[in-house]
Amino acid sequence: MFVGMLILSVFGITFSLKAVERPIEVECPLGGSNAKGWVILGSYHSGVGLDGKQYGAHVQPNPPPECPDNGFLVYKENFSESELIQLRKYIFSEEYQSMWKNTAPAFYRLAKIYEYMGESITDHYYHYVIATWEYDYPPFGKKYSFYTLEAIEVLKKTIGIMRSNLLSETQFVEVHYLLAEL
């Protein structure tokens, strides 16, 4: 009896350590098939690295739903007509399509979208860090190096902006930690 309960409790713990996700589907504002992604309903985290990477059943955030026909990441619910015109130019550009077809990490592409749209780097620098997590172990040496060097440059730029604008001291320290971690 005791052994049976012990086995059930071990399996119960194992099952409870899994991330609970559900597929989501949203309309692709740039046309084509619906964008598909996953939403996290709950997960177990056993720790956090200096770079903010969580360890446990689900180790990184899910990217926004991705349009399967063009690689656009539907990063918000509604877009104005002028935003869609601007996004269409970038998403269908050779630069973006090349990134998508060469399987650049979704968070790297998302950071590039934000940059193209003129968003402040202080609002999306962390996407570059998340992109490194996709390649943070062998055999991805060259890809990890590429995305890490990109993240380092963005973090340096972010520090410069934060210093000159006297933004949040906590965020300023956080960016320094991220830079040291990479």
C-alpha positions in Angstrom: 0.0 0.0 0.0 2.8 2.5 1.0 4.8 1.7 -2.1 1.7 2.2 -4.3 1.0 5.6 -2.7 4.7 6.6 -3.1 4.6 5.7 -6.8 1.4 7.7 -7.2 2.8 10.7 -5.4 6.0 10.6 -7.6 3.8 10.5 -10.7 1.6 13.3 -9.3 4.6 15.5 -8.8 5.9 14.7 -12.2 2.6 15.6 -13.8 2.4 18.8 -11.8 5.8 19.9 -13.0 4.7 20.1 -16.7 3.9 23.4 -18.3 0.2 23.8 -19.1 -0.2 25.4 -22.5 -3.0 25.8 -25.0 -2.9 26.6 -28.7 -4.2 29.9 -29.8 -5.1 31.1 -33.3 -5.6 34.7 -34.3 -6.3 36.4 -37.6 -3.2 37.4 -39.5 -3.6 41.2 -40.1 -1.2 40.9 -43.2 -3.3 38.3 -44.9 -3.0 34.6 -45.5 -3.8 31.8 -43.0 -4.4 32.5 -39.3 -1.5 33.1 -37.0 -0.8 30.2 -34.6 0.9 30.2 -31.2 0.7 29.0 -27.7 -0.4 30.6 -24.5 1.0 29.5 -21.1 -1.7 28.8 -18.6 0.7 27.7 -15.8 4.1 26.2 -15.3 6.6 25.2 -12.7 9.9 27.2 -12.4 12.7 26.0 -10.3 15.1 28.9 -10.7 16.1 32.0 -12.7 19.5 32.7 -14.2 21.2 36.2 -14.2 19.8 36.7 -17.7 16.3 36.2 -16.5 16.0 32.7 -18.1 13.7 30.6 -16.0 14.5 27.0 -15.4 11.8 24.3 -15.0 9.0 22.9 -17.1 8.8 25.9 -19.4 12.1 27.7 -19.8 11.2 30.8 -21.9 8.3 32.9 -22.8 6.3 32.0 -25.9 6.6 34.3 -28.8 3.4 35.9 -30.2 1.4 33.9 -32.7 3.1 33.6 -36.1 1.5 33.9 -39.5 2.5 30.7 -41.4 2.4 32.4 -44.8 4.8 35.4 -44.1 6.3 34.9 -40.7 4.7 38.0 -39.2 4.4 37.9 -35.4 1.1 39.2 -34.2 2.4 41.1 -31.2 -0.7 43.0 -30.3 -4.5 42.8 -30.8 -5.2 45.7 -33.0 -3.2 47.6 -35.6 -4.0 50.9 -37.2 -4.2 51.1 -41.0 -0.9 53.2 -41.1 0.8 50.6 -38.9 -0.3 47.8 -41.3 1.0 49.7 -44.3 4.4 50.2 -42.5 4.5 46.6 -41.3 3.6 45.2 -44.7 6.7 47.0 -46.2 9.0 45.4 -43.7 7.5 41.9 -43.3 7.5 41.4 -47.1 11.0 42.9 -47.5 13.9 40.7 -48.5 15.6 41.3 -45.1 12.7 40.1 -43.0 11.8 37.2 -45.3 15.4 36.0 -45.2 15.5 36.1 -41.4 12.2 34.1 -41.3 13.2 31.5 -43.9 16.6 31.1 -42.2 14.8 30.4 -38.9 16.0 33.4 -37.0 14.5 33.2 -33.5 11.0 34.7 -33.2 12.1 37.1 -30.4 15.0 38.3 -32.6 12.5 39.0 -35.4 10.1 40.6 -33.0 12.9 43.0 -31.8 13.6 43.9 -35.4 9.9 44.6 -36.0 9.8 46.9 -33.0 13.0 48.7 -34.3 11.5 49.1 -37.8 8.3 50.6 -36.2 10.4 53.2 -34.4 9.9 51.8 -30.8 12.5 52.8 -28.2 15.1 50.1 -27.7 14.6 50.5 -23.9 11.2 48.9 -24.4 12.3 45.8 -26.3 16.0 45.1 -25.7 15.2 42.0 -23.7 13.9 40.3 -26.8 17.5 40.1 -28.0 18.5 38.3 -24.8 15.6 35.9 -25.2 16.7 35.1 -28.7 20.1 33.8 -27.4 18.3 31.2 -25.3 17.3 29.3 -28.4 21.0 28.6 -29.1 22.7 28.6 -25.7 24.2 25.2 -25.9 26.2 23.1 -28.5 26.1 22.5 -31.4 24.8 26.0 -32.0 28.1 27.8 -31.4 28.1 30.2 -34.4 24.4 31.0 -34.1 24.7 31.6 -30.4 27.7 33.9 -31.0 25.8 35.9 -33.6 22.7 36.5 -31.5 24.8 37.1 -28.4 26.9 39.8 -30.1 23.7 41.4 -31.4 22.3 41.4 -27.8 25.5 42.8 -26.4 25.4 45.7 -28.8 21.8 46.4 -28.1 22.4 46.3 -24.3 25.3 48.8 -24.7 23.0 51.1 -26.7 20.3 50.7 -24.1 22.7 51.6 -21.3 23.7 54.8 -23.2 20.1 55.8 -23.7 19.2 55.1 -20.0 22.2 57.0 -18.8 21.4 60.1 -20.9 17.6 60.0 -20.1 18.0 59.1 -16.4 15.5 56.3 -16.7 14.8 53.7 -14.0 17.8 53.0 -11.8 16.6 49.4 -11.3 16.3 48.8 -15.0 19.7 50.4 -15.5 21.3 47.9 -13.1 19.4 45.0 -14.7 20.7 45.9 -18.1 24.3 45.9 -16.7 23.7 42.4 -15.2 22.4 41.2 -18.6 25.5 42.6 -20.3 27.8 40.9 -17.8 25.9 37.6 -18.1 26.3 37.5 -21.9 
